[in-house]
């Protein structure tokens, strides 16, 4: 059956979301039609606000509404460790476990020559500048995902940072190979942070 154009376009929009196929997108579109106009307007406003009102922290690359995120601005956090993640969403997962109270740095992805992603495409230069400017940093914890690209990125960072005399560690057991930090439970994440290893 061919739907009217506004519904077809809404279905297509929902299908842009990761993991959403045609059936689920169709269900979501018809659910949206059942909402009242104010709810739909609020939903639309939230989408626009998320796109226009957020920016990246100038220090770590986390998402924020300010120039500096609340984590970088918090002087009570341990200034001697920086935990490096692929994406800002990984910070949420790791910080919620309450097992780490240091700083973070968002790479914005991982090295992937196949996809054309090299060191210049990631926030590596920003990280190296941070390490030069902040003499308090004693340890860099690399928390890239346990994928071939994540491992290659970790090794690359370790080679860059070790000559500066900063201890470089990697999240250890707890995270299954090929899994994403975002989907790990609290105990698995805590175990991975506490069991990190030097690389």
C-alpha positions as CSV (number, residue, x, y, z in Angstrom):
1,X,0.0,0.0,0.0
2,X,1.2,3.5,-0.8
3,X,0.8,5.9,2.0
4,X,0.1,9.6,1.6
5,X,3.3,11.6,1.1
6,X,3.5,13.1,4.6
7,X,3.4,9.7,6.2
8,X,5.9,8.2,3.7
9,X,8.3,11.1,4.5
10,X,7.8,10.5,8.2
11,X,8.5,6.8,7.8
12,X,11.6,7.6,5.8
13,X,12.8,10.0,8.5
14,X,12.4,7.4,11.2
15,X,14.3,4.9,9.1
16,X,17.3,7.2,9.2
17,X,17.7,6.2,12.9
18,X,20.1,3.3,13.6
19,X,18.5,-0.1,13.8
20,X,15.1,1.1,12.6
21,X,13.6,-0.8,9.7
22,X,10.5,-0.1,7.6
23,X,8.0,-1.9,9.9
24,X,9.3,-0.2,13.1
25,X,9.5,3.2,11.3
26,X,5.8,2.7,10.1
27,X,4.7,1.9,13.7
28,X,6.5,5.0,15.0
29,X,5.0,7.2,12.3
30,X,1.5,6.0,13.1
31,X,2.2,6.4,16.8
32,X,3.2,10.0,16.1
33,X,0.0,10.6,14.3
34,X,-1.8,9.6,17.5
35,X,-0.1,12.3,19.5
36,X,-1.7,15.6,20.0
37,X,-0.3,18.7,18.2
38,X,1.4,20.1,21.3
39,X,3.3,16.8,21.9
40,X,4.4,16.6,18.3
41,X,5.5,20.3,18.4
42,X,7.5,19.6,21.6
43,X,9.1,16.6,20.0
44,X,10.1,18.6,17.0
45,X,11.4,21.5,19.2
46,X,13.5,19.0,21.1
47,X,15.0,17.6,17.9
48,X,15.9,21.1,16.7
49,X,17.3,22.1,20.1
50,X,19.5,19.1,20.2
51,X,20.9,20.1,16.9
52,X,21.3,23.8,17.4
53,X,21.9,24.4,21.1
54,X,24.6,21.8,21.7
55,X,28.3,22.2,21.0
56,X,31.5,20.5,21.9
57,X,33.6,21.3,24.9
58,X,36.7,23.2,23.8
59,X,38.8,21.2,26.3
60,X,37.6,17.6,25.9
61,X,35.2,17.4,23.0
62,X,32.2,16.3,25.2
63,X,28.7,17.6,24.2
64,X,27.6,20.6,26.2
65,X,25.6,23.8,26.0
66,X,28.5,25.9,27.4
67,X,32.0,26.6,26.2
68,X,33.4,24.1,28.8
69,X,31.5,21.0,29.9
70,X,30.5,20.4,33.5
71,X,33.1,17.7,33.9
72,X,36.1,19.8,32.7
73,X,34.8,22.7,34.9
74,X,34.6,20.5,38.0
75,X,37.8,21.2,40.0
76,X,36.9,18.3,42.5
77,X,37.6,15.7,39.8
78,X,40.9,13.9,39.7
79,X,43.1,16.1,37.4
80,X,45.8,13.4,37.1
81,X,43.9,11.0,34.8
82,X,42.3,11.4,31.5
83,X,40.0,8.6,30.1
84,X,39.9,8.7,26.3
85,X,36.6,7.5,24.6
86,X,35.5,7.3,21.0
87,X,32.2,9.2,21.4
88,X,30.6,11.6,23.9
89,X,27.9,9.0,24.6
90,X,30.6,6.7,26.1
91,X,31.2,9.4,28.8
92,X,27.6,9.0,30.0
93,X,28.0,5.2,30.4
94,X,31.4,5.4,32.2
95,X,30.5,8.3,34.4
96,X,27.2,6.8,35.6
97,X,29.1,3.8,37.2
98,X,30.6,6.1,39.9
99,X,33.9,4.2,39.7
100,X,36.0,6.9,38.0
101,X,36.3,10.5,39.0
102,X,38.9,11.8,36.6
103,X,38.7,13.8,33.3
104,X,37.7,12.6,29.8
105,X,38.6,13.2,26.3
106,X,36.4,12.4,23.2
107,X,38.3,11.3,20.1
108,X,35.2,11.6,17.8
109,X,35.8,8.1,16.4
110,X,38.6,5.7,15.7
111,X,41.3,5.2,13.1
112,X,39.9,3.4,10.1
113,X,41.9,3.6,6.9
114,X,39.2,1.6,5.1
115,X,36.7,4.4,5.9
116,X,39.3,7.1,5.2
117,X,39.6,8.1,8.9
118,X,43.1,9.1,9.8
119,X,44.7,10.8,12.8
120,X,43.9,14.2,11.5
121,X,40.2,13.4,11.5
122,X,40.2,12.7,15.2
123,X,40.6,15.0,18.3
124,X,44.2,13.6,18.8
125,X,45.9,17.0,18.4
126,X,43.6,18.5,21.0
127,X,44.5,15.7,23.4
128,X,48.3,16.1,22.8
129,X,47.9,19.9,23.5
130,X,46.0,19.1,26.7
131,X,48.8,16.8,27.9
132,X,51.4,19.5,27.2
133,X,49.5,22.2,29.0
134,X,48.4,20.1,32.0
135,X,51.5,18.9,33.8
136,X,49.2,17.2,36.5
137,X,48.2,14.3,34.1
138,X,50.0,11.1,35.2
139,X,47.9,8.5,33.4
140,X,46.0,8.3,30.1
141,X,43.3,5.5,30.2
142,X,42.3,4.5,26.7
143,X,38.7,3.3,26.5
144,X,38.1,2.7,22.8
145,X,35.9,-0.2,22.0
146,X,37.3,-3.7,21.7
147,X,37.3,-3.7,17.9
148,X,40.3,-3.9,15.5
149,X,39.9,-0.2,14.9
150,X,39.6,0.6,18.6
151,X,42.8,-1.5,19.3
152,X,44.7,0.2,16.5
153,X,43.7,3.6,17.8
154,X,44.8,2.6,21.4
155,X,48.2,1.4,20.1
156,X,48.6,4.6,18.1
157,X,47.8,6.8,21.1
158,X,50.2,4.8,23.3
159,X,53.1,5.4,20.9
160,X,52.4,9.1,20.8
161,X,52.0,9.6,24.5
162,X,54.5,7.2,26.2
163,X,57.6,9.3,25.3
164,X,56.2,12.1,27.4
165,X,56.5,9.9,30.5
166,X,52.7,9.6,31.0
167,X,51.5,6.1,32.0
168,X,49.2,4.7,29.3
169,X,46.6,2.1,30.3
170,X,43.8,0.3,28.4
171,X,40.5,-1.0,29.8
172,X,41.0,-4.7,30.5
173,X,38.6,-7.6,31.1
174,X,34.9,-7.1,31.3
175,X,34.3,-5.7,27.9
176,X,33.7,-8.4,25.3
177,X,35.7,-8.2,22.0
178,X,33.5,-6.5,19.4
179,X,31.2,-4.9,22.0
180,X,30.4,-1.2,22.5
181,X,30.8,0.6,25.8
182,X,27.4,2.1,25.5
183,X,25.7,-1.3,25.9
184,X,27.8,-2.7,28.8
185,X,26.2,-2.9,32.3
186,X,27.6,-1.0,35.3
187,X,29.5,-4.0,36.9
188,X,31.2,-4.8,33.6
189,X,32.3,-1.2,33.1
190,X,33.5,-0.9,36.7
191,X,35.5,-4.2,36.3
192,X,37.0,-3.0,33.1
193,X,38.1,0.3,34.6
194,X,39.6,-1.2,37.7
195,X,41.3,-4.0,35.7
196,X,42.9,-1.7,33.1
197,X,46.3,-2.6,31.9
198,X,49.3,-0.7,30.7
199,X,50.0,-0.8,26.9
